[in-house]
Amino acid sequence: MGGQKVRRFRGIAARRTLGRVTIPLPFDPAEVWGRRDRYHVSGTIEGLGFRTTLVHHDIWQLVFGPKSGSAARLADRQAVEVEVWPEGPQQEQLAPDIAEALAARPQARVAFDSLATFYRKGWLRWIDTTKRRPEVRAARIAEMVPLVEAGHKERPRPP
């Protein structure tokens, strides 16, 4: 977690129907972390860790389901200290060749950034297994970019 990526704030938990709990964000994640279709985040509430996806209903908010350990311990209108940051490899952590290929196709970059950490790491592992074969590495990057842009979370497996 990079220092500039962490956002700390005091929020108010709100209990919703069916036991869900929401905490509104006092910032726009697109301004802080760049525009994405989806924000997978990690963080802490009162020092206890969580992972979730941000939800936008008029405002961006953390949403926890009724079975979430985070939701279970929060009371309605409880003031809480929150730290939140984007999960997984971020653009500045990517190898230069991968970052450059994604930067050349902005929609692919947004799609890649929107993937859950599991899928981002899967693409990166697949590419990184070719470090000793630069021509294969370049081919895999060239294959990944349009697939991610088209909405593939992982590369299609050959039949």
Backbone as JSON Lines, residues from 0, in Angstrom:
{"i":0,"aa":"M","n":[0.86,-1.18,0.0],"ca":[0.0,0.0,0.0],"c":[0.89,1.22,0.0]}
{"i":1,"aa":"G","n":[0.8,2.0,-1.03],"ca":[1.6,3.22,-1.12],"c":[1.02,4.3,-0.24]}
{"i":2,"aa":"G","n":[1.88,5.1,0.41],"ca":[1.43,6.14,1.32],"c":[0.44,7.11,0.72]}
{"i":3,"aa":"Q","n":[0.67,7.54,-0.54],"ca":[-0.24,8.51,-1.15],"c":[-1.57,7.87,-1.54]}
{"i":4,"aa":"K","n":[-1.64,6.54,-1.54],"ca":[-2.88,5.85,-1.91],"c":[-3.82,5.68,-0.73]}
{"i":5,"aa":"V","n":[-3.29,5.74,0.48],"ca":[-4.12,5.54,1.68],"c":[-4.91,6.8,1.97]}
{"i":6,"aa":"R","n":[-6.18,6.64,2.24],"ca":[-7.02,7.76,2.64],"c":[-7.55,7.44,4.03]}
{"i":7,"aa":"R","n":[-7.38,8.39,4.94],"ca":[-7.85,8.25,6.32],"c":[-8.97,9.27,6.53]}
{"i":8,"aa":"F","n":[-10.02,8.82,7.2],"ca":[-11.12,9.75,7.5],"c":[-11.95,9.2,8.65]}
{"i":9,"aa":"R","n":[-12.71,10.1,9.22],"ca":[-13.68,9.72,10.25],"c":[-15.02,9.65,9.55]}
{"i":10,"aa":"G","n":[-15.67,8.5,9.65],"ca":[-16.95,8.28,8.98],"c":[-18.03,7.89,9.96]}
{"i":11,"aa":"I","n":[-19.24,7.85,9.44],"ca":[-20.39,7.45,10.25],"c":[-21.01,6.21,9.62]}
{"i":12,"aa":"A","n":[-21.05,5.12,10.38],"ca":[-21.66,3.88,9.91],"c":[-23.18,4.02,9.95]}
{"i":13,"aa":"A","n":[-23.84,3.47,8.94],"ca":[-25.3,3.5,8.9],"c":[-25.8,2.08,8.65]}
{"i":14,"aa":"R","n":[-26.66,1.61,9.52],"ca":[-27.28,0.29,9.33],"c":[-28.41,0.44,8.33]}
{"i":15,"aa":"R","n":[-28.45,-0.46,7.37],"ca":[-29.45,-0.45,6.3],"c":[-30.31,-1.71,6.38]}
{"i":16,"aa":"T","n":[-31.2,-1.83,5.44],"ca":[-32.08,-3.0,5.4],"c":[-31.26,-4.27,5.25]}
{"i":17,"aa":"L","n":[-31.79,-5.34,5.75],"ca":[-31.19,-6.67,5.67],"c":[-29.81,-6.75,6.32]}
{"i":18,"aa":"G","n":[-29.54,-5.87,7.28],"ca":[-28.31,-5.94,8.05],"c":[-27.07,-5.36,7.39]}
{"i":19,"aa":"R","n":[-27.24,-4.74,6.23],"ca":[-26.07,-4.12,5.59],"c":[-25.65,-2.87,6.34]}
{"i":20,"aa":"V","n":[-24.36,-2.55,6.24],"ca":[-23.82,-1.34,6.86],"c":[-23.08,-0.57,5.77]}
{"i":21,"aa":"T","n":[-23.29,0.74,5.74],"ca":[-22.59,1.59,4.78],"c":[-21.83,2.68,5.52]}
{"i":22,"aa":"I","n":[-20.72,3.09,4.9],"ca":[-19.95,4.23,5.4],"c":[-19.62,5.09,4.18]}
{"i":23,"aa":"P","n":[-20.2,6.3,4.1],"ca":[-19.92,7.16,2.94],"c":[-18.46,7.62,2.92]}
{"i":24,"aa":"L","n":[-17.91,7.73,1.72],"ca":[-16.54,8.26,1.57],"c":[-16.6,9.78,1.45]}
{"i":25,"aa":"P","n":[-15.69,10.49,2.09],"ca":[-15.67,11.95,1.99],"c":[-14.81,12.42,0.81]}
{"i":26,"aa":"F","n":[-14.55,11.53,-0.14],"ca":[-13.73,11.89,-1.31],"c":[-14.2,11.09,-2.52]}
{"i":27,"aa":"D","n":[-13.82,11.55,-3.68],"ca":[-14.14,10.86,-4.93],"c":[-12.95,9.97,-5.29]}
{"i":28,"aa":"P","n":[-13.12,8.65,-5.31],"ca":[-11.99,7.77,-5.6],"c":[-11.37,8.01,-6.98]}
{"i":29,"aa":"A","n":[-12.15,8.5,-7.93],"ca":[-11.59,8.78,-9.26],"c":[-10.56,9.89,-9.2]}
{"i":30,"aa":"E","n":[-10.78,10.87,-8.34],"ca":[-9.82,11.97,-8.18],"c":[-8.57,11.51,-7.44]}
{"i":31,"aa":"V","n":[-8.72,10.57,-6.54],"ca":[-7.6,10.12,-5.71],"c":[-6.82,8.99,-6.37]}
{"i":32,"aa":"W","n":[-7.52,8.01,-6.95],"ca":[-6.88,6.81,-7.47],"c":[-7.0,6.65,-8.98]}
{"i":33,"aa":"G","n":[-7.66,7.58,-9.64],"ca":[-7.86,7.46,-11.09],"c":[-9.2,6.78,-11.38]}
{"i":34,"aa":"R","n":[-9.76,7.1,-12.55],"ca":[-11.07,6.55,-12.91],"c":[-10.98,5.05,-13.18]}
{"i":35,"aa":"R","n":[-11.94,4.34,-12.62],"ca":[-12.07,2.9,-12.82],"c":[-13.54,2.57,-12.9]}
{"i":36,"aa":"D","n":[-13.83,1.42,-13.45],"ca":[-15.22,0.96,-13.46],"c":[-15.61,0.4,-12.1]}
{"i":37,"aa":"R","n":[-14.62,-0.11,-11.38],"ca":[-14.88,-0.72,-10.08],"c":[-13.64,-0.51,-9.21]}
{"i":38,"aa":"Y","n":[-13.86,-0.26,-7.94],"ca":[-12.76,-0.06,-6.99],"c":[-12.76,-1.18,-5.96]}
{"i":39,"aa":"H","n":[-11.76,-2.04,-6.05],"ca":[-11.55,-3.08,-5.04],"c":[-10.6,-2.48,-4.02]}
{"i":40,"aa":"V","n":[-11.0,-2.48,-2.77],"ca":[-10.21,-1.81,-1.74],"c":[-10.0,-2.7,-0.52]}
{"i":41,"aa":"S","n":[-8.96,-2.36,0.22],"ca":[-8.68,-2.94,1.54],"c":[-8.62,-1.76,2.49]}
{"i":42,"aa":"G","n":[-8.64,-2.08,3.77],"ca":[-8.51,-1.0,4.74],"c":[-8.74,-1.48,6.15]}
{"i":43,"aa":"T","n":[-8.93,-0.51,7.02],"ca":[-9.24,-0.81,8.42],"c":[-10.37,0.1,8.89]}
{"i":44,"aa":"I","n":[-11.15,-0.44,9.78],"ca":[-12.16,0.33,10.5],"c":[-11.86,0.12,11.97]}
{"i":45,"aa":"E","n":[-11.54,1.21,12.66],"ca":[-11.15,1.12,14.06],"c":[-10.01,0.1,14.24]}
{"i":46,"aa":"G","n":[-9.11,0.05,13.26],"ca":[-7.94,-0.81,13.35],"c":[-8.13,-2.24,12.89]}
{"i":47,"aa":"L","n":[-9.35,-2.66,12.59],"ca":[-9.61,-4.03,12.14],"c":[-9.75,-4.06,10.62]}
{"i":48,"aa":"G","n":[-9.07,-5.01,9.98],"ca":[-9.0,-5.06,8.53],"c":[-10.29,-5.47,7.82]}
{"i":49,"aa":"F","n":[-10.4,-5.03,6.56],"ca":[-11.5,-5.42,5.71],"c":[-11.06,-5.39,4.25]}
{"i":50,"aa":"R","n":[-11.83,-6.05,3.41],"ca":[-11.71,-5.98,1.95],"c":[-13.12,-5.86,1.4]}
{"i":51,"aa":"T","n":[-13.31,-4.99,0.41],"ca":[-14.63,-4.85,-0.19],"c":[-14.5,-4.13,-1.53]}
{"i":52,"aa":"T","n":[-15.61,-3.94,-2.18],"ca":[-15.69,-3.16,-3.41],"c":[-16.51,-1.92,-3.1]}
{"i":53,"aa":"L","n":[-16.03,-0.75,-3.53],"ca":[-16.81,0.47,-3.31],"c":[-18.07,0.44,-4.15]}
{"i":54,"aa":"V","n":[-19.13,1.03,-3.62],"ca":[-20.42,1.08,-4.31],"c":[-20.8,2.55,-4.45]}
{"i":55,"aa":"H","n":[-21.39,2.88,-5.61],"ca":[-21.81,4.26,-5.85],"c":[-23.33,4.32,-5.93]}
{"i":56,"aa":"H","n":[-23.96,4.92,-4.92],"ca":[-25.39,5.23,-4.88],"c":[-25.48,6.69,-4.5]}
{"i":57,"aa":"D","n":[-25.49,7.56,-5.46],"ca":[-25.44,9.02,-5.27],"c":[-24.07,9.47,-4.77]}
{"i":58,"aa":"I","n":[-23.48,8.71,-3.87],"ca":[-22.12,8.98,-3.38],"c":[-21.37,7.65,-3.3]}
{"i":59,"aa":"W","n":[-20.05,7.71,-3.26],"ca":[-19.25,6.51,-3.08],"c":[-19.29,6.11,-1.61]}
{"i":60,"aa":"Q","n":[-19.39,4.8,-1.38],"ca":[-19.46,4.33,-0.01],"c":[-18.9,2.92,0.12]}
{"i":61,"aa":"L","n":[-18.45,2.63,1.32],"ca":[-18.09,1.27,1.69],"c":[-19.4,0.58,2.05]}
{"i":62,"aa":"V","n":[-19.58,-0.63,1.58],"ca":[-20.79,-1.39,1.89],"c":[-20.38,-2.76,2.39]}
{"i":63,"aa":"F","n":[-20.93,-3.15,3.52],"ca":[-20.63,-4.45,4.11],"c":[-21.92,-5.23,4.28]}
{"i":64,"aa":"G","n":[-21.92,-6.47,3.83],"ca":[-23.08,-7.33,3.96],"c":[-23.29,-7.77,5.39]}
{"i":65,"aa":"P","n":[-24.46,-8.34,5.67],"ca":[-24.78,-8.73,7.05],"c":[-23.86,-9.8,7.63]}
{"i":66,"aa":"K","n":[-23.22,-10.6,6.79],"ca":[-22.32,-11.65,7.29],"c":[-20.89,-11.17,7.42]}
{"i":67,"aa":"S","n":[-20.65,-9.93,7.05],"ca":[-19.31,-9.36,7.16],"c":[-18.97,-9.11,8.62]}
{"i":68,"aa":"G","n":[-17.75,-9.46,9.0],"ca":[-17.31,-9.17,10.36],"c":[-17.3,-7.67,10.62]}
{"i":69,"aa":"S","n":[-17.05,-6.88,9.57],"ca":[-17.06,-5.43,9.72],"c":[-18.45,-4.93,10.06]}
{"i":70,"aa":"A","n":[-19.47,-5.48,9.41],"ca":[-20.84,-5.04,9.65],"c":[-21.32,-5.44,11.04]}
{"i":71,"aa":"A","n":[-20.95,-6.64,11.47],"ca":[-21.44,-7.17,12.73],"c":[-21.06,-6.31,13.92]}
{"i":72,"aa":"R","n":[-19.91,-5.68,13.87],"ca":[-19.44,-4.94,15.04],"c":[-19.76,-3.45,15.01]}
{"i":73,"aa":"L","n":[-20.47,-2.99,13.98],"ca":[-20.76,-1.56,13.87],"c":[-22.21,-1.25,14.21]}
{"i":74,"aa":"A","n":[-22.39,-0.24,15.01],"ca":[-23.74,0.21,15.39],"c":[-24.19,1.32,14.45]}
{"i":75,"aa":"D","n":[-25.49,1.48,14.34],"ca":[-26.03,2.56,13.51],"c":[-25.58,3.91,14.07]}
{"i":76,"aa":"R","n":[-25.12,4.78,13.19],"ca":[-24.63,6.13,13.5],"c":[-23.37,6.14,14.36]}
{"i":77,"aa":"Q","n":[-22.64,5.04,14.35],"ca":[-21.38,4.97,15.09],"c":[-20.3,5.71,14.3]}
{"i":78,"aa":"A","n":[-19.57,6.6,14.97],"ca":[-18.43,7.29,14.35],"c":[-17.24,6.33,14.37]}
{"i":79,"aa":"V","n":[-16.57,6.22,13.22],"ca":[-15.45,5.27,13.1],"c":[-14.28,5.92,12.38]}
{"i":80,"aa":"E","n":[-13.08,5.46,12.74],"ca":[-11.86,5.86,12.04],"c":[-11.63,4.84,10.92]}
{"i":81,"aa":"V","n":[-11.48,5.35,9.71],"ca":[-11.35,4.48,8.54],"c":[-10.05,4.8,7.8]}
{"i":82,"aa":"E","n":[-9.37,3.76,7.36],"ca":[-8.27,3.87,6.41],"c":[-8.66,2.98,5.24]}
{"i":83,"aa":"V","n":[-8.46,3.47,4.02],"ca":[-8.83,2.7,2.84],"c":[-7.81,2.94,1.74]}
{"i":84,"aa":"W","n":[-7.51,1.89,0.97],"ca":[-6.56,2.0,-0.14],"c":[-6.95,0.98,-1.21]}
{"i":85,"aa":"P","n":[-6.55,1.23,-2.46],"ca":[-6.87,0.28,-3.54],"c":[-6.06,-1.0,-3.37]}
{"i":86,"aa":"E","n":[-6.68,-2.11,-3.7],"ca":[-6.03,-3.41,-3.6],"c":[-5.15,-3.7,-4.8]}
{"i":87,"aa":"G","n":[-4.21,-4.55,-4.59],"ca":[-3.45,-5.15,-5.68],"c":[-2.46,-4.25,-6.38]}
{"i":88,"aa":"P","n":[-1.82,-4.8,-7.41],"ca":[-0.81,-4.03,-8.14],"c":[-1.43,-2.79,-8.78]}
{"i":89,"aa":"Q","n":[-0.84,-1.65,-8.54],"ca":[-1.31,-0.4,-9.11],"c":[-0.42,-0.03,-10.3]}
{"i":90,"aa":"Q","n":[-0.85,0.92,-11.1],"ca":[-0.14,1.29,-12.32],"c":[1.34,1.56,-12.07]}
{"i":91,"aa":"E","n":[1.67,2.29,-11.01],"ca":[3.07,2.64,-10.77],"c":[3.91,1.44,-10.35]}
{"i":92,"aa":"Q","n":[3.27,0.3,-10.07],"ca":[3.99,-0.91,-9.68],"c":[4.18,-1.88,-10.85]}
{"i":93,"aa":"L","n":[3.58,-1.57,-11.99],"ca":[3.68,-2.46,-13.14],"c":[5.04,-2.31,-13.82]}
{"i":94,"aa":"A","n":[5.48,-3.38,-14.46],"ca":[6.7,-3.32,-15.26],"c":[6.49,-2.29,-16.36]}
{"i":95,"aa":"P","n":[7.54,-1.57,-16.74],"ca":[7.4,-0.5,-17.74],"c":[6.76,-0.94,-19.05]}
{"i":96,"aa":"D","n":[7.07,-2.15,-19.53],"ca":[6.49,-2.58,-20.81],"c":[4.98,-2.8,-20.7]}
{"i":97,"aa":"I","n":[4.53,-3.31,-19.57],"ca":[3.09,-3.53,-19.36],"c":[2.38,-2.19,-19.17]}
{"i":98,"aa":"A","n":[2.96,-1.32,-18.35],"ca":[2.37,0.0,-18.12],"c":[2.26,0.79,-19.43]}
{"i":99,"aa":"E","n":[3.28,0.71,-20.25],"ca":[3.28,1.44,-21.53],"c":[2.2,0.9,-22.46]}
{"i":100,"aa":"A","n":[2.05,-0.42,-22.52],"ca":[1.02,-1.02,-23.38],"c":[-0.38,-0.62,-22.92]}
{"i":101,"aa":"L","n":[-0.61,-0.6,-21.62],"ca":[-1.92,-0.2,-21.1],"c":[-2.16,1.3,-21.29]}
{"i":102,"aa":"A","n":[-1.12,2.1,-21.13],"ca":[-1.25,3.55,-21.3],"c":[-1.62,3.9,-22.74]}
{"i":103,"aa":"A","n":[-1.18,3.08,-23.69],"ca":[-1.49,3.33,-25.1],"c":[-2.96,3.05,-25.42]}
{"i":104,"aa":"R","n":[-3.64,2.3,-24.56],"ca":[-5.05,1.98,-24.77],"c":[-5.81,2.32,-23.49]}
{"i":105,"aa":"P","n":[-6.24,3.58,-23.34],"ca":[-6.86,4.02,-22.08],"c":[-8.02,3.15,-21.6]}
{"i":106,"aa":"Q","n":[-8.83,2.63,-22.52],"ca":[-9.94,1.77,-22.07],"c":[-9.42,0.47,-21.47]}
{"i":107,"aa":"A","n":[-8.32,-0.04,-22.02],"ca":[-7.72,-1.25,-21.47],"c":[-7.16,-0.96,-20.09]}
{"i":108,"aa":"R","n":[-6.57,0.2,-19.92],"ca":[-6.01,0.56,-18.62],"c":[-7.11,0.65,-17.56]}
{"i":109,"aa":"V","n":[-8.21,1.31,-17.9],"ca":[-9.34,1.4,-16.95],"c":[-9.87,0.01,-16.63]}
{"i":110,"aa":"A","n":[-10.0,-0.83,-17.66],"ca":[-10.5,-2.19,-17.44],"c":[-9.55,-2.99,-16.56]}
{"i":111,"aa":"F","n":[-8.24,-2.88,-16.81],"ca":[-7.25,-3.59,-16.0],"c":[-7.3,-3.12,-14.55]}
{"i":112,"aa":"D","n":[-7.33,-1.8,-14.36],"ca":[-7.38,-1.25,-13.0],"c":[-8.65,-1.66,-12.26]}
{"i":113,"aa":"S","n":[-9.73,-1.95,-13.0],"ca":[-11.01,-2.31,-12.4],"c":[-11.09,-3.79,-12.01]}
{"i":114,"aa":"L","n":[-10.17,-4.59,-12.51],"ca":[-10.18,-6.01,-12.18],"c":[-9.85,-6.25,-10.71]}
{"i":115,"aa":"A","n":[-10.42,-7.29,-10.16],"ca":[-10.06,-7.7,-8.81],"c":[-8.59,-8.09,-8.79]}
{"i":116,"aa":"T","n":[-7.96,-7.96,-7.65],"ca":[-6.54,-8.27,-7.49],"c":[-6.2,-9.65,-8.03]}
{"i":117,"aa":"F","n":[-7.02,-10.62,-7.76],"ca":[-6.79,-11.99,-8.22],"c":[-6.56,-12.03,-9.73]}
{"i":118,"aa":"Y","n":[-7.4,-11.34,-10.48],"ca":[-7.29,-11.37,-11.94],"c":[-6.09,-10.55,-12.43]}
{"i":119,"aa":"R","n":[-5.85,-9.39,-11.82],"ca":[-4.67,-8.6,-12.21],"c":[-3.4,-9.41,-12.0]}
{"i":120,"aa":"K","n":[-3.29,-10.05,-10.85],"ca":[-2.1,-10.85,-10.56],"c":[-2.0,-12.04,-11.51]}
{"i":121,"aa":"G","n":[-3.12,-12.61,-11.89],"ca":[-3.1,-13.72,-12.85],"c":[-2.51,-13.31,-14.19]}
{"i":122,"aa":"W","n":[-2.95,-12.17,-14.71],"ca":[-2.38,-11.66,-15.97],"c":[-0.88,-11.4,-15.81]}
{"i":123,"aa":"L","n":[-0.5,-10.77,-14.71],"ca":[0.92,-10.42,-14.51],"c":[1.79,-11.66,-14.35]}
{"i":124,"aa":"R","n":[1.28,-12.68,-13.65],"ca":[2.05,-13.93,-13.51],"c":[2.27,-14.58,-14.88]}
{"i":125,"aa":"W","n":[1.21,-14.6,-15.69],"ca":[1.28,-15.2,-17.02],"c":[2.35,-14.5,-17.87]}
{"i":126,"aa":"I","n":[2.4,-13.19,-17.77],"ca":[3.39,-12.43,-18.53],"c":[4.78,-12.61,-17.92]}
{"i":127,"aa":"D","n":[4.88,-12.57,-16.61],"ca":[6.19,-12.63,-15.95],"c":[6.89,-13.98,-16.08]}
{"i":128,"aa":"T","n":[6.17,-15.03,-16.43],"ca":[6.82,-16.34,-16.61],"c":[7.68,-16.36,-17.86]}
{"i":129,"aa":"T","n":[7.69,-15.29,-18.63],"ca":[8.43,-15.23,-19.89],"c":[9.65,-14.32,-19.8]}
{"i":130,"aa":"K","n":[10.12,-14.01,-18.61],"ca":[11.22,-13.04,-18.46],"c":[12.46,-13.38,-19.29]}
{"i":131,"aa":"R","n":[12.72,-14.65,-19.51],"ca":[13.91,-15.04,-20.27],"c":[13.62,-15.16,-21.77]}
{"i":132,"aa":"R","n":[12.37,-14.9,-22.15],"ca":[11.99,-14.95,-23.57],"c":[11.27,-13.65,-23.92]}
{"i":133,"aa":"P","n":[12.01,-12.58,-24.18],"ca":[11.4,-11.27,-24.42],"c":[10.38,-11.25,-25.55]}
{"i":134,"aa":"E","n":[10.59,-12.06,-26.59],"ca":[9.64,-12.05,-27.7],"c":[8.3,-12.65,-27.28]}
{"i":135,"aa":"V","n":[8.33,-13.66,-26.41],"ca":[7.09,-14.25,-25.9],"c":[6.42,-13.28,-24.94]}
{"i":136,"aa":"R","n":[7.21,-12.61,-24.14],"ca":[6.67,-11.61,-23.2],"c":[5.92,-10.53,-23.97]}
{"i":137,"aa":"A","n":[6.54,-9.99,-25.01],"ca":[5.9,-8.94,-25.82],"c":[4.62,-9.46,-26.45]}
{"i":138,"aa":"A","n":[4.64,-10.7,-26.92],"ca":[3.43,-11.28,-27.53],"c":[2.31,-11.43,-26.5]}
{"i":139,"aa":"R","n":[2.68,-11.83,-25.29],"ca":[1.65,-11.99,-24.26],"c":[1.06,-10.64,-23.84]}
{"i":140,"aa":"I","n":[1.89,-9.63,-23.74],"ca":[1.37,-8.29,-23.42],"c":[0.43,-7.84,-24.53]}
{"i":141,"aa":"A","n":[0.85,-8.05,-25.78],"ca":[0.01,-7.67,-26.93],"c":[-1.3,-8.46,-26.94]}
{"i":142,"aa":"E","n":[-1.3,-9.67,-26.44],"ca":[-2.52,-10.47,-26.36],"c":[-3.41,-10.01,-25.21]}
{"i":143,"aa":"M","n":[-2.79,-9.68,-24.08],"ca":[-3.55,-9.29,-22.89],"c":[-4.34,-8.0,-23.1]}
{"i":144,"aa":"V","n":[-3.71,-6.98,-23.66],"ca":[-4.33,-5.65,-23.71],"c":[-5.7,-5.67,-24.38]}
{"i":145,"aa":"P","n":[-5.87,-6.2,-25.6],"ca":[-7.21,-6.19,-26.2],"c":[-8.2,-7.12,-25.48]}
{"i":146,"aa":"L","n":[-7.7,-8.2,-24.89],"ca":[-8.61,-9.08,-24.15],"c":[-9.17,-8.38,-22.92]}
{"i":147,"aa":"V","n":[-8.3,-7.72,-22.16],"ca":[-8.75,-6.99,-20.98],"c":[-9.7,-5.87,-21.4]}
{"i":148,"aa":"E","n":[-9.35,-5.17,-22.46],"ca":[-10.19,-4.08,-22.96],"c":[-11.58,-4.6,-23.36]}
{"i":149,"aa":"A","n":[-11.64,-5.83,-23.86],"ca":[-12.92,-6.43,-24.27],"c":[-13.7,-7.02,-23.1]}
{"i":150,"aa":"G","n":[-13.12,-6.94,-21.88],"ca":[-13.86,-7.38,-20.7],"c":[-13.48,-8.75,-20.17]}
{"i":151,"aa":"H","n":[-12.42,-9.35,-20.7],"ca":[-11.98,-10.66,-20.19],"c":[-11.23,-10.48,-18.87]}
{"i":152,"aa":"K","n":[-11.65,-11.21,-17.87],"ca":[-10.96,-11.16,-16.58],"c":[-9.67,-11.97,-16.62]}
{"i":153,"aa":"E","n":[-9.68,-13.02,-17.4],"ca":[-8.49,-13.85,-17.56],"c":[-8.44,-14.32,-19.0]}
{"i":154,"aa":"R","n":[-7.29,-14.81,-19.4],"ca":[-7.17,-15.18,-20.8],"c":[-7.96,-16.46,-21.07]}
{"i":155,"aa":"P","n":[-8.6,-16.52,-22.24],"ca":[-9.35,-17.73,-22.58],"c":[-8.41,-18.93,-22.67]}
{"i":156,"aa":"R","n":[-8.84,-20.03,-22.14],"ca":[-8.03,-21.25,-22.18],"c":[-8.22,-21.92,-23.54]}
{"i":157,"aa":"P","n":[-7.14,-22.45,-24.11],"ca":[-7.28,-23.15,-25.39],"c":[-8.15,-24.4,-25.21]}
{"i":158,"aa":"P","n":[-8.91,-24.75,-26.24],"ca":[-9.8,-25.94,-26.13],"c":[-9.03,-27.22,-26.01]}
